[in-house]
C-alpha cells in the first residue's frame, strides 16, 4: 500500500481505521511525507502485530523523533 506524500488526509484517523482492520497479507506500507509525527509512529508500532507479513515500512518525511 502506498499512501505517500500527503495521501492520508487525516493521518491519525487513517491509522485508527487501519488498526481496527487487520491486514494479514500486507507486505509493503509506504506512508512517507504524511506528517504522522511521534504519536502516529507510536500508533503504527502498536499496530504491527496485525500485519505479520509486513516486510517493508517506509515512514520518511513524517517529523518522527528528533529532527
Secondary structure, 3 states (H helix, E strand, C coil): CECCCCCCCCHHHHHHHHHHCCCCCCCEEECCCCCCHHHHHHHHHHHHHHCCCCCEEECCCCCCCCC
